[in-house]
């Protein structure tokens, strides 16, 4: 049976996971779904829809990975589940 600290840790981890999945979904499907509409905006000489499909989503995914790892480490440390090393 989980104690209170484990339940708090899981609640924090679940919230972080859901947030990361929503961001992932937006940049995986949402941006590409509206790519044609976004092409009216030009960034670095390329239509925004094309840029987000080709480069922007990949950049966001890398940033998302580092952010998620840092946020999960912070949650682990707050609840005493951090790996020492």
C-alpha positions as CSV (number, residue, x, y, z in Angstrom):
1,X,0.0,0.0,0.0
2,X,1.3,3.4,-0.9
3,X,2.0,5.9,1.8
4,X,1.2,9.6,1.6
5,X,4.6,10.6,0.3
6,X,4.3,8.1,-2.6
7,X,0.8,9.3,-3.4
8,X,2.0,12.9,-3.5
9,X,4.9,11.9,-5.7
10,X,2.7,10.0,-8.1
11,X,0.2,13.0,-8.2
12,X,3.0,15.3,-9.1
13,X,4.5,12.9,-11.6
14,X,1.1,12.3,-13.3
15,X,0.5,16.0,-13.6
16,X,3.9,16.5,-15.2
17,X,3.4,13.6,-17.5
18,X,-0.1,14.9,-18.6
19,X,1.4,18.4,-19.2
20,X,4.2,17.0,-21.3
21,X,1.8,14.8,-23.3
22,X,-0.5,17.8,-24.0
23,X,2.5,19.9,-25.2
24,X,3.7,16.9,-27.3
25,X,0.2,16.5,-28.8
26,X,-0.1,20.2,-29.7
27,X,3.3,20.2,-31.5
28,X,2.9,16.8,-33.1
29,X,-0.7,17.1,-34.4
30,X,-2.1,20.5,-33.7
31,X,0.6,22.6,-35.5
32,X,0.6,20.3,-38.5
33,X,-3.2,20.3,-38.7
34,X,-3.2,24.1,-39.0
35,X,-0.1,24.3,-41.1
36,X,-1.9,25.7,-44.2
37,X,-3.5,28.4,-42.1
38,X,-0.1,29.2,-40.5
39,X,1.6,29.6,-43.9
40,X,0.4,33.3,-44.0
41,X,3.0,34.1,-41.3
42,X,6.7,34.1,-42.5
43,X,9.6,33.2,-40.2
44,X,13.2,33.4,-41.5
45,X,11.9,33.6,-45.0
46,X,9.8,30.4,-44.7
47,X,6.0,30.0,-44.2
48,X,5.4,29.3,-40.5
49,X,3.4,26.2,-41.2
50,X,6.3,24.7,-43.2
51,X,8.9,25.9,-40.6
52,X,7.0,24.3,-37.7
53,X,6.5,21.1,-39.6
54,X,10.2,20.9,-40.7
55,X,12.1,22.3,-37.7
56,X,10.0,23.9,-35.1
57,X,8.4,20.7,-33.7
58,X,11.7,19.0,-33.5
59,X,13.2,21.9,-31.5
60,X,10.2,21.9,-29.2
61,X,10.6,18.1,-28.6
62,X,14.3,18.5,-27.6
63,X,13.4,21.3,-25.2
64,X,10.5,19.3,-23.9
65,X,12.8,16.3,-23.1
66,X,15.3,18.5,-21.1
67,X,12.4,20.3,-19.3
68,X,10.7,17.0,-18.4
69,X,13.9,15.5,-17.1
70,X,14.7,18.5,-14.9
71,X,11.1,18.8,-13.6
72,X,10.9,15.1,-12.8
73,X,14.3,15.3,-11.0
74,X,13.0,18.2,-9.0
75,X,9.8,16.2,-8.1
76,X,12.0,13.2,-7.1
77,X,14.2,15.3,-4.9
78,X,11.2,16.9,-3.2
79,X,9.7,13.6,-2.3
80,X,12.9,11.7,-1.4
81,X,13.1,9.5,-4.5
82,X,16.1,11.0,-6.2
83,X,18.9,8.8,-7.4
84,X,22.2,9.8,-5.8
85,X,25.2,9.9,-8.1
